[in-house]
Amino acid sequence: MKRVFVDLERCLGCHSCMIACAVEHSLSKELFKAIQETPLPKPRIEVRTTEKGDSFPLQCRHCEEPYCIDACIAGAIRKDPETGLVLSDEKKCVGCWMCVMVCPFGVIRPSLVPDKREKVAIRCDLCQDRETPACVEACPTGALFFGEAEEFKKAAGKEGGKKNALLNSG
């Protein structure tokens, strides 16, 4: 199952992934139009910084046993049996934020549906309508990798066995 993986040694904390994600999930899909939308489009990935100053992007890990599914009172969250992705149906979401509260990784965020001004919970959907997620394509250092776990391990191994590589799956 394909996932987004992070090479922590390469992340500069530039937020290019966040910008690309927000634009991809905007109404216009264009940067200069997206920044004029109300409300502003929100990224499904977030760059965080450790106490030491190291940066890392964080997004939904599409857990094997997702707590968010059981917590969703509206039945808006489901796990795709074929892809293993944990997906949200914004039309069913009632904005109760139970999924936000139970996510152990803090990757589900409250938001507004841009064209309806309704409250919904948003999470990484791996850009289902694209071959490669926007965040991965936008990363200038190649810190983000989209593929199978074994592919990532091989790629990290070829580059000197990156000791700080993070597997971004549940």
C-alpha positions, 0 to 999 in steps of 0.5 A, a space after each residue: 500500500 502506497 504511503 508518504 514517507 519522510 526523510 527527516 534529514 532532508 526536511 528544511 521546514 520550508 512549508 512547500 508541502 503545506 502550500 501545495 496541499 492547500 492549493 490542491 484542496 482549494 476551489 481554484 487549484 491555483 495559488 494566486 486564486 487560492 489565497 483569495 478564497 474565503 475561507 482560505 484553503 487549509 493544508 492536510 499536512 502540517 510542518 512541525 518543529 521539535 524543541 531542537 529546531 528540527 522540522 518534520 511534516 506530519 499527515 494522516 498515517 492511515 492507521 491499521 486500527 483507526 480510532 477516528 472511525 469508531 469516534 465518528 458519530 456521523 459515520 463520515 470516516 471509513 477505511 477503503 478495503 482496497 487501498 487501506 486509506 482512511 477517508 472522510 466524507 465531508 458531506 456527512 461530517 457534522 463538525 463534532 470534532 470527536 475524530 480530532 480529539 481521538 487521533 493520537 497523532 494530531 493530524 485531523 484538523 477542524 476546517 470550513 468547507 470553502 464553498 458552503 461555510 460548514 464545519 468539517 474535519 479534514 485529513 490527508 487523503 493522499 490526493 486521490 485524484 492525482 498519481 503523486 500527492 501534491 506535497 511530494 511533488 512540491 518538496 524541493 529537497 526530496 524529503 517526501 517519498 510516495 510509494 511502498 514501505 519496501 521501496 522507501 527502505 531501499 531508497 533510504 538504504 542507497 543514500 547511506 542508510 538514513 538513520 533518521 528516516 521516519 516511516 509515516 504509516 500506522 
